[in-house]
Amino acid sequence: MFILPELSSDLLWNRLQEPARPAAGTPADVLLLLSALENGWEILDATLWRHPSNEPSDLYSVTVFHPRALITRSLTLRNTPQAQKLLKNEAITLVS
């Protein structure tokens, strides 16, 4: 596999457009993940964080991977209907 030297982790991630505020009811964190997917990143896994009481929290930890540059990034999504729908549409199995 060939790794492109100009595709550094920061350059690839910083090219993503992170909105200043949610648009059309979609949270900014979901829009950032959508932008990553549109720019060649893939979701490796998603975990719904748990409280010590073992109840689901309101946050997902999502690991994304860029196959051409062989780099990963981690991001946090709020557990919203939009985030749930996106993960379901991407056929992501939640890790617990």
N, C-alpha and C positions, 0 to 999 in steps of 0.2 A: 504494500500500500504506500502510495506517495503522499507525503505531508507537505502542504504548501507553506513555505517559510513566512510568507507575508500574512498568513492567516493566524495571527497571534490571538490568544484567548481574549485579551482586552479589545482588540480591534473588532473581532467578530461580535462580541457581546455589545460593544458600544455602538455598533451600527444599527442595533434595534431601536425602534422608536418607542420610547416610553411616554405615554400621554401624561400631561400635567394633571388631568382630571378624567374621570370616567366619561365615556361617550355613549349616548343612547342606552343608558342603564347598565352597561357592561363595566365591571370594575377594572381599574388600571392594571392590576396584577394579572388578570385574565387576558387583557389586551396585550400585555408584554409577552405572555406565553404564546399567544396566537402569532405575534410577530416573529418570535423565535422559530416556531414551526414553519412559518412561511419562508424563513431564511435558511432552511436546511437543518435546523436542530431537530432532534428526535427525543421523545420522552423515554427515559430508561426505566424510571419507577416513580411511584407516588406513594406517600405514606400519610395517613391521617393520624396526626399526633394524638396522644392520649394523655389525660390528666392522671395524676397518681391514683385517683379513685377509679381508674379504668373506663371513664366515660369519654366518648369522642370529644375532641376539642373543636375549635373553629378554624383550625389551620391544617393545610396540606404542606408537606415538604416534597418538592418535585425536583428530580435530577434530570437534566437534559444533556444531550451528547451531540457534538458536531462531528459527523463521520469523516469529513475530509480533513479536518485539523486534529482529530483525535483528542478533543478536550471535552471536559464536562463542566457544568455549572449547576448550582443549586439555587432554587428560588422558593419562596413561600407564597402560597395562595390562601386567601380566606376561603372558608368552606361556604360558598354561596351556590345558589342554583346554577349560575352560569359556569362556575368551576366544575361542579358535579357533571353538568352536561358535556363540557369539553372533555373531561377525562373519560366519560362514558363513550363519547363519539370516537375517541382515539383508542378505544378498547384497552384501557389501562386497568390492570388489576391492582387494587390497593394492597400495599404491604402493611402488615400490622405488627 
